Amino acid sequence: METTMKSTVQPNKQQLLNRLKRIEGQVRGVHQMVENDRYCVDILHQVSAIQSAMNKVSLALLEDHTHHCVAKAIKDNKGEEAINELMDVMKTMTK
């Protein structure tokens, strides 16, 4: 996975941080479930909930990126590069 040194101000930063904190708590809960030898199906349900929550974070970031970064790049005549970058990240997300 390639990372870039670009940065931006997240328009919904606090909402994202709140979601991530909830996910952190869910992951800690799954860790405890494994430590306490809980039933596999119960653990899998929690893992599924974590994956769903992470997908929502990804989609929120993707939406913000499209509405702000990509839209700005298009206005600045750098749309092709931004769209290619967006498509690359979407391909990675859907693997």
C-alpha positions as CSV (number, residue, x, y, z in Angstrom):
1,M,0.0,0.0,0.0
2,E,1.4,3.3,-1.1
3,T,1.1,6.4,1.2
4,T,1.5,9.9,0.1
5,M,2.6,13.0,2.1
6,K,-0.5,14.9,1.1
7,S,-2.6,16.2,3.9
8,T,-6.0,17.8,4.3
9,V,-8.4,19.0,7.0
10,Q,-11.1,16.3,7.5
11,P,-14.5,18.1,7.4
12,N,-16.1,15.5,9.6
13,K,-13.1,14.8,11.8
14,Q,-14.9,14.6,15.1
15,Q,-17.5,12.2,13.7
16,L,-14.8,10.0,12.3
17,L,-12.8,10.0,15.5
18,N,-16.0,9.1,17.5
19,R,-16.7,6.2,15.1
20,L,-13.1,5.0,15.4
21,K,-13.2,5.1,19.2
22,R,-16.3,2.9,19.1
23,I,-14.6,0.5,16.8
24,E,-11.6,0.4,19.1
25,G,-13.9,-0.6,21.9
26,Q,-15.5,-3.3,19.8
27,V,-12.1,-4.7,18.9
28,R,-11.1,-4.8,22.6
29,G,-14.4,-6.6,23.3
30,V,-13.5,-9.2,20.6
31,H,-10.1,-9.6,22.2
32,Q,-11.7,-10.3,25.6
33,M,-14.2,-12.7,24.0
34,V,-11.3,-14.7,22.5
35,E,-9.4,-14.6,25.8
36,N,-12.5,-15.8,27.7
37,D,-13.2,-18.7,25.2
38,R,-16.5,-17.3,24.0
39,Y,-18.5,-19.2,21.4
40,C,-17.0,-18.8,17.9
41,V,-20.3,-17.7,16.3
42,D,-20.7,-14.9,18.9
43,I,-17.2,-13.7,18.1
44,L,-17.8,-13.8,14.4
45,H,-20.9,-11.7,14.8
46,Q,-18.8,-9.1,16.5
47,V,-16.1,-9.3,13.9
48,S,-18.8,-8.7,11.2
49,A,-20.1,-5.6,13.1
50,I,-16.5,-4.3,13.2
51,Q,-16.1,-4.8,9.5
52,S,-19.4,-3.1,8.8
53,A,-18.3,-0.1,11.0
54,M,-15.0,0.1,9.2
55,N,-16.8,0.1,5.9
56,K,-18.9,3.1,7.1
57,V,-15.7,5.0,8.0
58,S,-14.2,4.2,4.6
59,L,-17.3,5.4,2.8
60,A,-17.4,8.6,4.9
61,L,-13.8,9.3,4.0
62,L,-14.4,8.5,0.4
63,E,-17.4,10.8,0.2
64,D,-15.5,13.6,1.9
65,H,-12.5,13.1,-0.4
66,T,-14.7,13.1,-3.5
67,H,-16.7,16.2,-2.5
68,H,-13.7,18.2,-1.4
69,C,-10.3,17.0,-2.8
70,V,-11.4,15.6,-6.1
71,A,-13.8,18.4,-6.8
72,K,-11.1,21.0,-6.0
73,A,-8.6,19.1,-8.3
74,I,-11.1,19.2,-11.1
75,K,-11.6,22.9,-10.7
76,D,-7.8,23.3,-10.7
77,N,-7.5,21.3,-13.9
78,K,-5.9,18.4,-12.1
79,G,-8.9,16.2,-12.4
80,E,-7.4,13.3,-14.3
81,E,-4.8,12.7,-11.6
82,A,-7.4,13.0,-8.8
83,I,-9.8,10.6,-10.5
84,N,-7.0,8.1,-11.1
85,E,-6.0,8.3,-7.5
86,L,-9.7,7.9,-6.5
87,M,-10.1,4.8,-8.7
88,D,-6.9,3.2,-7.3
89,V,-8.2,3.6,-3.8
90,M,-11.6,2.2,-4.7
91,K,-10.0,-0.8,-6.3
92,T,-8.0,-1.4,-3.1
93,M,-11.1,-1.0,-1.0
94,T,-13.1,-3.6,-3.0
95,K,-10.4,-6.3,-3.0
